[in-house]
Amino acid sequence: MPTFKLTGFTLSASASSSSISYEIKSADLALVALLLKTSHLETLKHDLEKQLADTPDFFDQEPVVIDLGGLPEAEKTQTIDFAGLMALLRSHSMLPIALRSGTSEQMQAGKAAGLIDATYARILKTPVATATAAPVPAAVAKEAPVKVPPAEVAVPLGALVIDKPLRSGQQIYAKGRDLVILAMVNPGAEVIADGNIHVYSTLRGKAIAGARGNSQAMIFAQCMEPELISIAGVYRTSENALPADIWGQAAQVSLKPSPDGEKLVIQRLKS
């Protein structure tokens, strides 16, 4: 899911109110954007339950913007059951707080249900690492050089490192970063990362990389014997056995495009 950023505001108090018991300042808030592709709640419920069956607490009470911009033309003007939709999202540990891209009637209905208007929220489709200066007219540029502020560089989180074996029923989630496991991932255990997963031992449980849609994420294991492997929602279970030359060997998993859509590619690592 894409990410939105809502920008706050500044409220200035007069000098006579300098002893006021609070301050209100501008703030940025990062939210998850849920781009709806159907207004039918039963279909959405089925898909959410299927996608989140193995990770029921994946969203961990994260604030969500409901985006109606992805609805098909036939549903763009339909009445939305916002109360039911919000209850459904809350049941999956999401906190719906805002709405965007709806008709005026839909926006009014969303507001009545308690959602704020996020029409002008900025969507971040990809992480922005540097700031780009706005173009300056040539006439102005000749008169005086333009000072460009230093680029803001997003510093990524370091990998989450786990140095103990994971037993059945244990779950580890590396939010916003890679996950490194230095010991065995036993059957029934689950390792999840928004980035890559590195297992420097035997992987016998479930490994879910690119959990928030990063299709460039990969899974590496010194001994590949998983119950399930998944990258950006594309998965393969042990019911579809790995090739004999891959099972039990050092291998990597990546996601590649194919005529039938993206598919997992599993390759043996060369020693």
BABA-56168 format. One record per residue: residue number from 1; residue in one letter; chain; x, y, z of N, C-alpha, C in turn. Coordinates in steps of 0.2 Angstrom, whole numbers, plus 2048, in hexadecimal, padded with zeros to 3 digits. Last residue first. Example, Ala and Ser with C-alpha at 12.3 -4.5 7.8 and 13.67 -1.06 7.14 Angstrom:
<recs>
[rec 2,"s","A",[840,7F5,823],[844,7FB,824],[840,800,827]];
[rec 1,"a","A",[842,7E4,827],[83E,7EA,827],[842,7F0,827]];
</recs>
This chain:
<recs>
[rec 271,"s","A",[88F,795,7EB],[893,795,7F0],[89A,798,7EE]];
[rec 270,"k","A",[880,79C,7E5],[886,799,7E3],[88B,79A,7E9]];
[rec 269,"l","A",[86F,798,7EA],[875,79D,7EA],[87C,799,7E9]];
[rec 268,"r","A",[862,795,7DF],[867,792,7E3],[86D,797,7E4]];
[rec 267,"q","A",[853,79E,7DE],[859,79C,7DB],[85E,79A,7E1]];
[rec 266,"i","A",[843,7A1,7DA],[847,79E,7DF],[84D,79C,7DC]];
[rec 265,"v","A",[837,7AD,7D8],[83D,7AA,7D4],[841,7A7,7DA]];
[rec 264,"l","A",[826,7B0,7D7],[82C,7AF,7DB],[831,7AB,7D7]];
[rec 263,"k","A",[81E,7BC,7CC],[81F,7B5,7CF],[826,7B5,7D2]];
[rec 262,"e","A",[812,7C7,7C5],[818,7C6,7C9],[818,7BF,7CC]];
[rec 261,"g","A",[80A,7C1,7B6],[80A,7C5,7BC],[811,7C4,7BF]];
[rec 260,"d","A",[80B,7B9,7AB],[805,7B8,7AF],[805,7BC,7B5]];
[rec 259,"p","A",[818,7BC,7A5],[812,7BE,7A2],[80B,7BD,7A6]];
[rec 258,"s","A",[820,7C4,7B4],[81F,7BF,7AF],[819,7C0,7AB]];
[rec 257,"p","A",[82D,7CB,7BE],[827,7CC,7BA],[826,7C6,7B5]];
[rec 256,"k","A",[832,7C4,7CE],[833,7C6,7C7],[82D,7C7,7C3]];
[rec 255,"l","A",[839,7C5,7DE],[833,7C5,7DA],[834,7C8,7D3]];
[rec 254,"s","A",[844,7B8,7E6],[842,7BF,7E3],[83C,7BF,7DF]];
[rec 253,"v","A",[84E,7AF,7F1],[847,7B0,7EE],[846,7B7,7EC]];
[rec 252,"q","A",[85C,7A4,7F2],[859,7AB,7F2],[852,7AB,7EE]];
[rec 251,"a","A",[864,797,7FB],[861,79A,7F6],[85E,7A1,7F7]];
[rec 250,"a","A",[86D,789,800],[86D,790,800],[869,793,7FA]];
[rec 249,"q","A",[861,77B,801],[867,77E,7FF],[867,786,800]];
[rec 248,"g","A",[855,775,804],[85B,773,808],[861,777,807]];
[rec 247,"w","A",[850,775,7F3],[84E,773,7FA],[855,771,7FE]];
[rec 246,"i","A",[856,776,7E7],[856,77C,7EB],[854,77A,7F2]];
[rec 245,"d","A",[855,76A,7E0],[85C,76D,7E0],[85C,774,7E4]];
[rec 244,"a","A",[848,768,7E0],[84C,764,7E4],[853,767,7E5]];
[rec 243,"p","A",[83D,776,7E2],[841,771,7DE],[846,76E,7E2]];
[rec 242,"l","A",[830,777,7EF],[836,779,7EB],[83A,774,7E7]];
[rec 241,"a","A",[81F,773,7ED],[826,771,7F0],[82B,775,7EB]];
[rec 240,"n","A",[812,779,7F2],[815,779,7EC],[81D,779,7ED]];
[rec 239,"e","A",[810,778,800],[80C,774,7FB],[80F,774,7F4]];
[rec 238,"s","A",[818,782,805],[81B,77C,805],[817,777,801]];
[rec 237,"t","A",[813,791,7FB],[813,78D,801],[817,786,800]];
[rec 236,"r","A",[816,7A1,7F6],[817,79A,7F4],[817,796,7FA]];
[rec 235,"y","A",[810,7B1,7F1],[813,7AC,7F5],[813,7A5,7F2]];
[rec 234,"v","A",[810,7C2,7F0],[810,7BD,7EC],[813,7B7,7F0]];
[rec 233,"g","A",[811,7CD,7F9],[80B,7CA,7F9],[80A,7C4,7F4]];
[rec 232,"a","A",[81F,7D0,7F9],[81A,7D5,7F7],[813,7D2,7F5]];
[rec 231,"i","A",[823,7C0,7FA],[826,7C6,7F9],[820,7CB,7F6]];
[rec 230,"s","A",[824,7B1,804],[820,7B6,800],[824,7BC,800]];
[rec 229,"i","A",[824,7A0,808],[828,7A5,806],[823,7AA,802]];
[rec 228,"l","A",[821,793,814],[81E,798,80F],[823,79D,80E]];
[rec 227,"e","A",[829,78A,819],[822,788,818],[81F,78D,814]];
[rec 226,"p","A",[83A,787,812],[835,78B,815],[82E,788,814]];
[rec 225,"e","A",[848,784,811],[843,77F,812],[83D,782,815]];
[rec 224,"m","A",[858,788,80D],[851,78A,80B],[84C,784,80B]];
[rec 223,"c","A",[864,78E,815],[861,788,814],[85A,789,813]];
[rec 222,"q","A",[867,79B,815],[86D,797,814],[86A,790,813]];
[rec 221,"a","A",[85D,7A7,80C],[85E,7A2,811],[864,79D,810]];
[rec 220,"f","A",[855,7B6,808],[85B,7B2,807],[85B,7AD,80D]];
[rec 219,"i","A",[84A,7BF,7FE],[84A,7BA,804],[851,7B6,803]];
[rec 218,"m","A",[847,7D0,7FA],[849,7C9,7F8],[849,7C5,7FF]];
[rec 217,"a","A",[83E,7DE,7F2],[841,7DA,7F8],[842,7D3,7F6]];
[rec 216,"q","A",[838,7E4,7E8],[83F,7E3,7E7],[842,7DF,7ED]];
[rec 215,"s","A",[82B,7E7,7EC],[82C,7E1,7E7],[833,7E0,7E6]];
[rec 214,"n","A",[824,7EB,7FA],[82A,7EC,7F6],[82C,7E6,7F2]];
[rec 213,"g","A",[818,7EA,801],[817,7EA,7FA],[81E,7EC,7F6]];
[rec 212,"r","A",[81A,7E7,80E],[816,7ED,80C],[816,7EF,805]];
[rec 211,"a","A",[823,7DC,80E],[81C,7DC,811],[818,7E1,80F]];
[rec 210,"g","A",[82F,7D7,809],[82B,7DC,805],[824,7DD,808]];
[rec 209,"a","A",[82D,7C6,80F],[831,7CC,80D],[82D,7D1,809]];
[rec 208,"i","A",[82A,7BA,819],[826,7BE,815],[82A,7C5,814]];
[rec 207,"a","A",[82B,7A9,81D],[82F,7AF,81B],[82B,7B4,817]];
[rec 206,"k","A",[828,79C,828],[826,7A1,823],[82A,7A7,823]];
[rec 205,"g","A",[834,78F,82B],[82E,792,82D],[82C,797,827]];
[rec 204,"r","A",[841,78C,828],[83C,786,828],[835,789,829]];
[rec 203,"l","A",[850,790,824],[84A,793,824],[845,78D,823]];
[rec 202,"t","A",[860,78E,82C],[85A,78B,829],[854,78E,829]];
[rec 201,"s","A",[86A,79D,82A],[869,796,82D],[863,793,829]];
[rec 200,"y","A",[869,7AA,829],[86F,7A7,828],[86F,7A1,82C]];
[rec 199,"v","A",[85D,7B2,820],[85D,7AD,825],[864,7A9,824]];
[rec 198,"h","A",[857,7C2,81C],[85D,7BE,81B],[85D,7B9,821]];
[rec 197,"i","A",[84B,7CB,813],[84C,7C6,818],[853,7C2,817]];
[rec 196,"n","A",[849,7DC,80F],[84B,7D6,80D],[84B,7D1,814]];
[rec 195,"g","A",[83B,7E5,815],[840,7E5,810],[842,7DE,80F]];
[rec 194,"d","A",[831,7E3,81E],[82F,7E7,818],[835,7E7,813]];
[rec 193,"a","A",[830,7D2,823],[834,7D8,823],[831,7DC,81D]];
[rec 192,"i","A",[82D,7C4,82E],[82A,7C9,82A],[82F,7CF,829]];
[rec 191,"v","A",[82D,7B3,832],[831,7B9,832],[82E,7BE,82D]];
[rec 190,"e","A",[826,7A7,83D],[825,7AC,838],[829,7B2,838]];
[rec 189,"a","A",[825,795,841],[827,79C,842],[826,7A1,83C]];
[rec 188,"g","A",[822,789,83C],[81D,78D,840],[81F,794,842]];
[rec 187,"p","A",[832,783,83C],[82B,782,83A],[826,785,83E]];
[rec 186,"n","A",[83F,78F,841],[83C,789,841],[835,789,83E]];
[rec 185,"v","A",[84C,796,83B],[845,798,83C],[841,791,83B]];
[rec 184,"m","A",[85C,797,843],[857,793,840],[850,796,841]];
[rec 183,"a","A",[865,7A7,843],[864,7A0,845],[85E,79D,842]];
[rec 182,"l","A",[866,7B3,83F],[86C,7B0,83F],[86B,7A9,842]];
[rec 181,"i","A",[85D,7BD,834],[85C,7B8,839],[863,7B4,839]];
[rec 180,"v","A",[859,7CE,831],[85E,7C9,830],[85D,7C4,836]];
[rec 179,"l","A",[84E,7D8,827],[84F,7D3,82D],[854,7CE,82C]];
[rec 178,"d","A",[84D,7E9,822],[84F,7E2,821],[84F,7DE,828]];
[rec 177,"r","A",[83F,7F4,826],[846,7F3,825],[847,7EB,823]];
[rec 176,"g","A",[832,7F7,82A],[836,7FC,826],[83D,7FB,825]];
[rec 175,"k","A",[832,7EC,836],[82E,7F1,833],[832,7F6,830]];
[rec 174,"a","A",[834,7DC,838],[838,7E1,837],[835,7E7,833]];
[rec 173,"y","A",[82D,7D1,842],[82B,7D5,83D],[830,7DB,83D]];
[rec 172,"i","A",[82B,7C0,847],[82F,7C6,847],[82E,7CA,841]];
[rec 171,"q","A",[823,7B4,851],[822,7B8,84B],[827,7BE,84C]];
[rec 170,"q","A",[820,7A3,856],[824,7AA,857],[823,7AD,850]];
[rec 169,"g","A",[81B,797,853],[817,79C,856],[81A,7A2,857]];
[rec 168,"s","A",[82A,78E,856],[823,78E,853],[81F,793,857]];
[rec 167,"r","A",[838,799,859],[834,793,85A],[82E,793,856]];
[rec 166,"l","A",[848,79E,852],[840,7A0,853],[83C,799,853]];
[rec 165,"p","A",[858,7A0,85A],[853,79C,856],[84C,79E,857]];
[rec 164,"k","A",[85F,7B0,85A],[85D,7AA,85E],[858,7A7,859]];
[rec 163,"d","A",[862,7BD,855],[868,7B8,856],[866,7B1,859]];
[rec 162,"i","A",[85D,7C8,84A],[85A,7C4,84F],[860,7BE,84F]];
[rec 161,"v","A",[85D,7D9,845],[861,7D3,845],[85E,7CF,84B]];
[rec 160,"l","A",[857,7E4,83A],[855,7E1,840],[859,7DA,840]];
[rec 159,"a","A",[861,7F0,831],[85E,7EA,831],[85C,7E7,839]];
[rec 158,"g","A",[85E,802,833],[862,7FC,833],[85E,7F5,833]];
[rec 157,"l","A",[854,80C,82A],[855,809,830],[85A,803,82F]];
[rec 156,"p","A",[85A,819,81F],[857,813,820],[858,810,827]];
[rec 155,"v","A",[858,82A,81E],[85D,825,821],[859,81F,823]];
[rec 154,"a","A",[856,834,811],[852,830,816],[857,82A,818]];
[rec 153,"v","A",[85D,844,810],[85E,83D,80E],[85A,839,813]];
[rec 152,"e","A",[85A,853,808],[858,84F,80E],[858,848,80C]];
[rec 151,"a","A",[866,85E,802],[861,858,801],[860,855,807]];
[rec 150,"p","A",[868,86F,806],[86A,868,806],[865,863,805]];
[rec 149,"p","A",[860,87B,7FB],[861,878,802],[864,871,801]];
[rec 148,"v","A",[869,884,7EF],[864,87E,7F0],[866,87C,7F7]];
[rec 147,"k","A",[869,895,7EA],[86B,890,7EF],[866,88A,7F0]];
[rec 146,"v","A",[86C,89B,7DB],[867,899,7DF],[86A,894,7E4]];
[rec 145,"p","A",[875,8AA,7D6],[874,8A3,7D7],[86F,8A1,7DC]];
[rec 144,"a","A",[86D,8B7,7CE],[870,8B5,7D4],[870,8AD,7D4]];
[rec 143,"e","A",[86A,8BA,7C0],[86B,8BF,7C5],[86F,8BD,7CB]];
[rec 142,"k","A",[868,8AE,7BA],[86D,8B2,7B8],[86F,8B7,7BD]];
[rec 141,"a","A",[85C,8AA,7C0],[862,8A6,7C1],[868,8AA,7BF]];
[rec 140,"v","A",[853,8B2,7BB],[854,8B3,7C2],[85B,8AF,7C4]];
[rec 139,"a","A",[852,8AE,7AE],[854,8B5,7B0],[856,8B6,7B7]];
[rec 138,"a","A",[84E,8A0,7AF],[855,8A2,7AD],[857,8A9,7AF]];
[rec 137,"p","A",[845,89B,7BE],[845,89F,7B7],[84C,8A1,7B5]];
[rec 136,"v","A",[848,88C,7C5],[849,893,7C6],[849,896,7BF]];
[rec 135,"p","A",[840,87D,7CB],[843,881,7C6],[843,888,7C7]];
[rec 134,"a","A",[843,878,7DC],[83E,87A,7D7],[842,87E,7D2]];
[rec 133,"a","A",[84D,86A,7E1],[84C,872,7E1],[847,873,7DB]];
[rec 132,"t","A",[849,85C,7E9],[84B,85F,7E3],[849,866,7E3]];
[rec 131,"a","A",[850,851,7F6],[84B,857,7F4],[84E,85A,7EE]];
[rec 130,"t","A",[851,83F,7F6],[854,846,7F6],[84E,84B,7F4]];
[rec 129,"a","A",[849,834,7F9],[84F,834,7FC],[852,83B,7FC]];
[rec 128,"v","A",[839,82E,7FB],[83D,834,7F8],[843,835,7FC]];
[rec 127,"p","A",[832,81F,7F6],[835,823,7FB],[839,828,7F8]];
[rec 126,"t","A",[823,820,7EC],[829,81D,7ED],[82D,822,7F3]];
[rec 125,"k","A",[817,826,7EE],[817,820,7EB],[81D,81C,7EC]];
[rec 124,"l","A",[80F,82F,7F9],[816,82D,7F8],[816,826,7F5]];
[rec 123,"i","A",[802,83B,7F8],[804,834,7F8],[80B,833,7F6]];
[rec 122,"r","A",[7FC,848,802],[801,846,7FD],[803,83F,7FD]];
[rec 121,"a","A",[7EB,84D,803],[7F1,84A,806],[7F6,848,801]];
[rec 120,"y","A",[7E0,854,800],[7E6,857,7FE],[7EC,853,801]];
[rec 119,"t","A",[7D6,84C,805],[7D6,84D,7FD],[7DD,850,7FB]];
[rec 118,"a","A",[7D2,846,811],[7D9,846,80F],[7DA,848,808]];
[rec 117,"d","A",[7C7,84A,81D],[7C8,84B,816],[7CF,84B,814]];
[rec 116,"i","A",[7C4,83D,829],[7C6,844,827],[7C7,844,820]];
[rec 115,"l","A",[7B6,834,82F],[7BC,834,82B],[7BE,83B,829]];
[rec 114,"g","A",[7AA,832,835],[7B0,834,839],[7B6,834,836]];
[rec 113,"a","A",[79F,831,82D],[7A1,82B,831],[7A7,82C,835]];
[rec 112,"a","A",[79E,83D,828],[799,83C,82C],[79B,835,830]];
[rec 111,"k","A",[7A9,83C,81F],[7A9,841,824],[7A4,83F,829]];
[rec 110,"g","A",[7A3,833,816],[7A9,831,81A],[7AA,835,820]];
[rec 109,"a","A",[799,83A,811],[797,834,814],[79D,832,819]];
[rec 108,"q","A",[7A0,844,80A],[79C,846,80F],[79A,840,814]];
[rec 107,"m","A",[7A7,83C,801],[7AB,83F,806],[7A7,842,80B]];
[rec 106,"q","A",[79C,838,7F9],[7A0,833,7FD],[7A4,836,802]];
[rec 105,"e","A",[798,844,7F4],[793,840,7F8],[797,83B,7FC]];
[rec 104,"s","A",[7A3,847,7EC],[7A1,84C,7F2],[79C,848,7F6]];
[rec 103,"t","A",[7AD,838,7EA],[7A8,83D,7E8],[7A6,841,7ED]];
[rec 102,"g","A",[7BE,835,7F0],[7B7,834,7EF],[7B3,839,7EC]];
[rec 101,"s","A",[7CB,838,7F3],[7C9,836,7EC],[7C2,833,7EB]];
[rec 100,"r","A",[7CD,833,804],[7CE,837,7FF],[7CB,834,7F8]];
[rec 99,"l","A",[7CC,833,816],[7C9,831,810],[7CB,835,80A]];
[rec 98,"a","A",[7D2,82D,826],[7D1,832,821],[7CE,82E,81B]];
[rec 97,"i","A",[7D3,822,82F],[7D2,829,832],[7D1,82E,82D]];
[rec 96,"p","A",[7D3,812,834],[7D1,816,82F],[7D0,81D,832]];
[rec 95,"l","A",[7DF,808,83A],[7DB,80E,83D],[7D9,813,838]];
[rec 94,"m","A",[7E0,7F6,83A],[7E1,7FD,837],[7DD,802,83A]];
[rec 93,"s","A",[7DD,7E9,83F],[7E2,7ED,842],[7E4,7F4,83F]];
[rec 92,"h","A",[7D3,7E4,839],[7D9,7E1,837],[7DF,7E6,839]];
[rec 91,"s","A",[7C8,7EA,83E],[7C9,7E3,840],[7CF,7E0,83E]];
[rec 90,"r","A",[7C9,7F6,838],[7CB,7F6,83F],[7CC,7EF,841]];
[rec 89,"l","A",[7C3,7F3,82B],[7CB,7F4,82C],[7CD,7F4,833]];
[rec 88,"l","A",[7B6,7F0,82F],[7BA,7EB,82C],[7C1,7EC,82D]];
[rec 87,"a","A",[7B2,7FD,834],[7B2,7F7,839],[7B7,7F2,836]];
[rec 86,"m","A",[7B3,804,828],[7B8,806,82D],[7B8,800,832]];
[rec 85,"l","A",[7A9,7FE,821],[7B0,7FE,81E],[7B5,7FF,824]];
[rec 84,"g","A",[79E,801,828],[7A0,7FA,827],[7A7,7F9,825]];
[rec 83,"a","A",[79E,80F,827],[79E,80C,82D],[7A0,804,82D]];
[rec 82,"f","A",[79D,810,819],[7A3,812,81C],[7A3,80F,823]];
[rec 81,"d","A",[797,80A,80C],[796,809,813],[79C,80A,817]];
[rec 80,"i","A",[795,815,7FF],[79A,811,802],[797,810,80A]];
[rec 79,"t","A",[78C,816,7F0],[78C,818,7F7],[791,813,7FA]];
[rec 78,"q","A",[795,819,7E0],[791,815,7E5],[791,818,7EC]];
[rec 77,"t","A",[79D,81F,7D7],[798,823,7DA],[794,820,7DF]];
[rec 76,"k","A",[7A6,815,7D3],[7A9,81B,7D6],[7A4,820,7D9]];
[rec 75,"e","A",[7A3,809,7CE],[7A2,80A,7D5],[7A4,810,7D8]];
[rec 74,"a","A",[7A6,809,7C0],[79F,807,7C2],[79D,808,7C9]];
[rec 73,"e","A",[7B3,80C,7C0],[7AF,811,7BE],[7A8,810,7C1]];
[rec 72,"p","A",[7BB,805,7CF],[7B9,805,7C8],[7B4,80A,7C7]];
[rec 71,"l","A",[7C6,80E,7DB],[7BF,80B,7D9],[7BE,80A,7D2]];
[rec 70,"g","A",[7D1,815,7DE],[7D2,80F,7DA],[7CB,80B,7D9]];
[rec 69,"g","A",[7CD,820,7E6],[7CF,821,7DF],[7D0,81B,7DB]];
[rec 68,"l","A",[7CB,81F,7F3],[7C6,81D,7EF],[7C7,81D,7E8]];
[rec 67,"d","A",[7D4,81B,801],[7D4,81F,7FB],[7D0,81B,7F6]];
[rec 66,"i","A",[7D5,81E,812],[7D2,81A,80D],[7D1,81E,806]];
[rec 65,"v","A",[7E4,81E,81B],[7E0,822,817],[7DC,81E,812]];
[rec 64,"v","A",[7E7,819,82C],[7E6,817,825],[7E2,81C,822]];
[rec 63,"p","A",[7F3,815,839],[7ED,819,836],[7ED,818,82F]];
[rec 62,"e","A",[7F5,805,840],[7F8,80A,83C],[7F2,80E,839]];
[rec 61,"q","A",[7F4,7F9,848],[7F0,7FF,84A],[7F3,805,846]];
[rec 60,"d","A",[7FB,7EF,841],[7FD,7F1,848],[7FA,7F8,849]];
[rec 59,"f","A",[7FC,7E8,835],[7FB,7EF,835],[7FC,7F3,83C]];
[rec 58,"f","A",[7FD,7DA,839],[802,7DD,834],[802,7E5,835]];
[rec 57,"d","A",[7F7,7D1,840],[7F8,7D7,844],[7FD,7DB,83F]];
[rec 56,"p","A",[7F5,7C5,838],[7EF,7C9,83A],[7F1,7D0,83D]];
[rec 55,"t","A",[7FC,7BE,82D],[7FF,7C3,831],[7F9,7C8,834]];
[rec 54,"d","A",[7F6,7B4,827],[7FC,7B2,82A],[7FF,7B8,82E]];
[rec 53,"a","A",[7EB,7BB,821],[7EA,7B5,826],[7F0,7B3,82A]];
[rec 52,"l","A",[7EB,7C6,819],[7ED,7C7,820],[7ED,7C1,824]];
[rec 51,"q","A",[7E5,7C1,80D],[7EB,7C4,80D],[7EF,7C5,814]];
[rec 50,"k","A",[7D8,7BD,812],[7DD,7B8,80E],[7E4,7BB,80E]];
[rec 49,"e","A",[7D3,7C8,817],[7D4,7C2,81B],[7D8,7BD,818]];
[rec 48,"l","A",[7D2,7D0,80C],[7D6,7D2,812],[7D8,7CC,816]];
[rec 47,"d","A",[7C9,7C9,804],[7D0,7CA,802],[7D5,7CC,807]];
[rec 46,"h","A",[7BD,7CA,80B],[7C0,7C3,809],[7C8,7C4,808]];
[rec 45,"k","A",[7BB,7D7,80C],[7BC,7D3,812],[7C0,7CD,811]];
[rec 44,"l","A",[7B9,7DB,7FF],[7BF,7DE,803],[7C0,7D9,809]];
[rec 43,"t","A",[7AD,7D4,7FD],[7B3,7D2,7F9],[7B9,7D5,7FC]];
[rec 42,"e","A",[7A5,7DA,806],[7A6,7D3,807],[7AC,7D1,803]];
[rec 41,"l","A",[7A5,7E8,802],[7A8,7E6,808],[7AA,7DF,809]];
[rec 40,"h","A",[7A7,7EF,7F3],[7A4,7E9,7F6],[7A7,7E7,7FC]];
[rec 39,"s","A",[7AE,7F8,7EC],[7AA,7FB,7F2],[7A6,7F5,7F5]];
[rec 38,"t","A",[7BF,7F6,7E7],[7B8,7F4,7E7],[7B5,7F7,7ED]];
[rec 37,"k","A",[7CB,7FB,7E9],[7CA,7F9,7E2],[7C3,7F6,7E2]];
[rec 36,"l","A",[7D3,807,7F4],[7CD,802,7F2],[7CC,801,7EB]];
[rec 35,"l","A",[7E2,809,7FB],[7DE,80A,7F4],[7D9,805,7F3]];
[rec 34,"l","A",[7E6,80F,809],[7E3,809,807],[7DF,80B,800]];
[rec 33,"a","A",[7F5,815,80F],[7F0,816,80B],[7ED,810,808]];
[rec 32,"v","A",[7FC,819,81F],[7FB,814,81A],[7F5,815,816]];
[rec 31,"l","A",[804,828,823],[7FE,823,823],[7FF,81E,81E]];
[rec 30,"a","A",[80D,833,82D],[80D,82E,827],[808,829,828]];
[rec 29,"l","A",[80C,844,830],[809,83E,832],[809,839,82C]];
[rec 28,"d","A",[814,853,836],[813,84E,831],[811,847,833]];
[rec 27,"a","A",[80E,862,83D],[811,85B,83E],[810,858,837]];
[rec 26,"s","A",[80F,872,846],[80E,86E,840],[811,867,840]];
[rec 25,"k","A",[808,873,856],[80D,874,851],[80C,870,84B]];
[rec 24,"i","A",[801,87A,865],[7FF,876,85E],[804,878,859]];
[rec 23,"e","A",[803,878,876],[805,87B,870],[803,877,86A]];
[rec 22,"y","A",[7FB,87C,886],[7FD,878,881],[800,87C,87B]];
[rec 21,"s","A",[7F8,885,890],[7FA,87E,892],[7FC,87A,88C]];
[rec 20,"i","A",[7FF,896,88F],[7FA,891,88D],[7FC,88A,88E]];
[rec 19,"s","A",[807,8A0,891],[807,89B,896],[801,896,895]];
[rec 18,"s","A",[805,8A9,886],[80B,8A5,887],[80B,8A0,88C]];
[rec 17,"s","A",[7FB,8B1,883],[7F9,8AA,884],[7FF,8A6,885]];
[rec 16,"s","A",[800,8BD,880],[7FC,8BD,886],[7FA,8B6,888]];
[rec 15,"a","A",[805,8BB,873],[80A,8BC,879],[806,8BB,87F]];
[rec 14,"s","A",[7FB,8AF,86B],[7FD,8B6,86C],[802,8B6,872]];
[rec 13,"a","A",[800,8A0,862],[7FC,8A3,867],[7FF,8AA,868]];
[rec 12,"s","A",[7FE,898,852],[802,89D,856],[7FD,8A0,85C]];
[rec 11,"l","A",[7FE,888,84C],[7F9,88D,84F],[7FD,892,854]];
[rec 10,"t","A",[801,880,83D],[804,883,843],[7FE,888,845]];
[rec 9,"f","A",[7FE,86F,838],[7FD,876,837],[800,879,83D]];
[rec 8,"g","A",[802,860,82E],[7FE,864,833],[7FE,86B,832]];
[rec 7,"t","A",[800,855,820],[804,85B,823],[800,85F,828]];
[rec 6,"l","A",[801,844,81D],[7FD,84A,81F],[801,84F,823]];
[rec 5,"k","A",[806,839,811],[809,83E,817],[804,844,817]];
[rec 4,"f","A",[804,828,80D],[802,82F,80D],[806,833,812]];
[rec 3,"t","A",[80A,81A,804],[80A,81E,80A],[808,825,809]];
[rec 2,"p","A",[802,80B,7FC],[806,811,7FC],[806,815,803]];
[rec 1,"m","A",[804,7FA,800],[800,800,800],[804,806,800]];
</recs>
